[in-house]
Amino acid sequence: MLPALKKSIDKIRSKRIPEDRKAILQPLIDYIQHKIEANQEINLHFICTHNSRRSQFSQIWAKTAADYFRIPANCFSGGVEVTTFNETAVESIKRSGFKITAEGNTNPVYSILNSADNKPIRAFSKLFDDPINKAEKFAAIMTCSHADEDCPFIPGTEKRIAVNYEDPKAFDGTPQESAKYDERSLQIASEMFYVFSNIKTK
């Protein structure tokens, strides 16, 4: 992991996960564990309405946790509307220690690096069935209640798991904006690291 990111991970791993959240995360742990034991490809698809904040955080941190624990998981994200990867969310990811470059203007495609040894994570706002989300069999992890309610059927889903997070968008334009985005990012990070730390590999 990149040195600045490693410092954030050390902080993340020391964060306590409440028991009610552990119960919410258990189906995701069980899904990944089943895939490991069956020697099958692990595909995780994080879905939120705009694919702008929570689902992006989830994809990035889940992939980083998988890389950290050397678990071969593919992590995707998407939404039901195309907007953009929110700039405040991007800045929050930067503060955590990721190296980020961007291409394009209207809906930039970000390349997010967690280590010099790993391929960059490509992040941009897209529909959940965008061609980049190429997995045919995956777990659909719903990161917001709105998307969970508006997507009664997602083709290719093997398991649907609700892991909802509060939207930091509520603090846009306030003095708390950056702090609340960091808070949500670190909550998601700590939970994704908790999930992958509980996976037993052969």
N, C-alpha and C positions, 0 to 999 in steps of 0.2 A: 504494500500500500504506500501511497505517497506520504512523505513525512508529516505534513500538516493534517492530512486525513487520518493518519494513524493516531494522532493526538485526539481527534474527535471520536474515533472508534473506542479508544480507551475510556473516554467519558461516557459514551453511549452504553458500553457493556457494564458499567457500574450502576446504571439506572435501574431502579426496581420496577418490575412490571406488576401492576395490581392484579389480584386474583380474578376479578371479573374480566379483565382483558385477556388473561391467560386462557380462560374458557372460550373466549371468542376466537382466539388464535389456534386453538387445538385442532379444529378441522383442517386447517392449512398444514399444520405439522403432520397430521395423519396422512394427508394426501401426498405430501412430498416423501414421507417415509415409505408409503406403499409403492411409489414409483421406484425408489431406490431398491427396495427388496425384490421388485419384479424386474429389475434391470431394464426399466423403460425410461424414455426421454421425459424430462421434467419441464413442462411448459406452464408458466404462470402469467396470466393476463390480468393486469390491474385496470379496472374500468371506473371512470367517473364521468359526469355529464360533459364537461368541456375539455377533458384531458389537458388541464392547465396547471393544476397545483397538486392535489392529493395523489392522483394516480401517477403523476410524474415522480413525485417524491418516493412513492412506493416502488415503482419500477427501478429507480436508481439505487435505492437503499437495499432492495431485495437482491439485485444483481451483485452489489458490493458485498453483502453478507454471504452470498453463495460463493463468490470468489474468495473471500476471506477464509471460509471453512472448506474450500476446495470441493464444493458440491456442484456438479455440472448442471446448473439450471438455466433455462432460457427465460428471460423476463421481458414482458411486453407491456404496453399500456395503450389505451384508446378511450374514446368517448362516444357520445351520441351526437355531438356537434363539434365542428372544427373551429377553434379560436386561435390561441397561441400559447406557448409555454410561458406563463406569467413571468415578467421580468423580475419582480420581487422574489419569486420562488427561485429563479435562476441565481440571483445574488445570494440567497440563503445557502444554496448548494455550494457556491464558490466559497463562502465563509467557512464551510465545513472542511474545506481542503481539497476539493476536486479541481482538476485542471480542465477548463472549458474553452472551446472555440465555437464560433457560430458561422453559418453560411446562410445568406438570404436575408430578406427584410420583412415581408408581410407576415410570414409564419416561419421564423428562422429554424434551421435544423442545427441542434447543438450536439457537439461531440464531447462527451464527458468522460474523462480519464480518471480511474481510481488507482492505477498502478502502471508503471512503465512496462510491465509484463503482460498486461491484459488489453484486449481490444477495447476501444472506446464504446461507451453506451450512446446510441443515437436517440435523441429526444426531441420531439416536436409534437404539436397538437394534431391529432388525426382521429378518424373514426375507428371504432374497435375492429372493423373488418378491413382496415387498410392492408394492402399487400405486404407491407413490412412485417405485419403480425401474421406470419405465415404458418403458425402451428395449426394442425388439424385437430389435435386432442390436447385440451388444456383445462386448467382450473380457472374459472372466471372469478376474480376477487373484486367484489364491489366495494369501492372505497367511499362512496357517498350514497345516502338513502334515495336521492332523487334518481340517480342512474339505476339503482336497484329496482325502483318502482316502474321506471320507464322502459326497462329492457326485460320484458317477461321471458324472452327467448333469445339466446345467443348461440348461433350455430357453432358446432365443434366443441361445445362445453361438456367436459366429463363430470365436473363438479362445480357447483356455484357456491361461493363462500362470501358471506357479508362481513366485512371488516371495516365498518364505517368510521370516518374521522370528521371532526368538526372543521369547517371551512375557514381558513385564515383570511379569506376574502372579506369577511365581516369587519376586519380592521384596516382595510385599504383606506389610505388617506388620513389615517390617525397617527398620533405620535407613537403608538404601540405597534405599528405595522411590521417593521423589521423583526422586532422581538417575537411577535406572534407567529410569523412565518418560521423563524428559527425554532420556536417551541414545537410547532406542528411537525417540522422536518425531523427534529430530534426524537419526538415521540414515535414517529413512523420508523425511524432508523433503529431505535432501541427494540421495537417490536419485531422488526425483520431479523435483527441479530438474535433475538430470543428464539424465534422460529428455527433458524438454521443451526443454532447452538444445540438444539434438541434433536437434531437428525443424527441417527446412528448409521455410519457407513461401514461397509464390509472391510 
